[in-house]
Amino acid sequence: MTILTNISQLATCRPQGAQGDLHIITNAAVAWDGDTISWVGSEKDLPENFKTHPKIDANKRLVIPGLIDCHTHLAFAGSRHDEFEQRILGKGYIDIAKSGGGILSTVKATRSASAKQLLNHCLDITKQMAALGITTVECKSGYGLDIENELKTLRVYRELAQVQPLTIVPTFLGAHMVPPEFARDRENYINLLTNELLPIIAKEKLSNFCDAFVEDSALTLDEARQVLKAANNLGLNIRLHADQLSDGHGAELAAEFGAASADHLECVSEPGIKALAKAGVIGTVLPYSSLFTFQKPLDARRLIDAGVKVAVASNFNPGSAPSFHLPIALTLSCTLNRLTPSEALKGSTIYAAQVLRLDKQIGSVEVGKNADLAIINAQSVNEWLSQIQSNACLTTIKGGTTISS
Ligand code: NIG
């Protein structure tokens, strides 16, 4: 058994209560056996017989559950820095996409990259994520857009899960866009996804999730519905890139499927929000995207007031969100999306775990859950997230083992 003591505030992030209820314990301690939490409470209540066990001293700092980044496009090759300048000079994200740049330029580079190159890129990033207090990362495909390269990406994620300590949750996003070779034959790309790729993914258990991007430059609502229906029939959980650059009724489609989440939602309508609330779909806010696409950020209070839980993620990708710094995304979700720091933290711990259907194992500091923890150089969540810092995480513990300090 190992015991983490001298914690000024422990944000347990238990699921009960409102978005901002973190169920904080002051002057706390946490104990674990192997990789599993066995005791949580006030340090003064630590059982007498625990006193002889090895201790880690939190030095009166804040302790949180390991952070969960529930929306990333981790495996990609190439760079889109020229588009950054074009967007500043006024060219729209969709205009760039329609002229063959954007996602398609990353598809070209990712198809040319070997599995080894993609794996090395992912390893480099996950190591830096661990240092930020992140212990679980969702990773989408969607820069392959053909059988060979979508499978290559998902197999890279499978290997990644085995060779580094973070929990990796792969998501199939073959419905990210229609690739150029199918531009005049869109129906056959949808058939390829539904009749060929999805059955292989289900058979090889390469992903438990299927995502789609509904947008003017990506899939129509009906195309996305066909893909999601096929995924649903194979037992995959559904997620959706919804209402990002225009209101395409993506929220309503996510509700129709009882999706694990509807992500983006910058342009969501009031009926869309009502549909999410009724279906119990979590809304994921991705503040880097509005920052980098010069869009009006989503007012997440609209979701919370309607009874929709809000998750927060980085959306790390080379175009609309070129950063994997989740703690800064949390601060931006406060300044841009009007979440409180406590609400942002719940959105990147237990609610993110619910999105990934892993909330029985991770996302909160509770007996029986994985000992995934981060020690933060602050006394409170407000103090931590009210500033932008290069890294406030002092120590990251994954399954009871210190993986970064
Ligand atoms: O979530 N919106 C679609 N997909 C990504 C962007 C990917 C890219 O620009 O390469 C997103 O923002």
Residues whose N, C-alpha, C, O or C-beta is under 5 A from the ligand:
A	BS01	NIG	I103 F213 H241 S289 N315 N317 P318 G319 S320
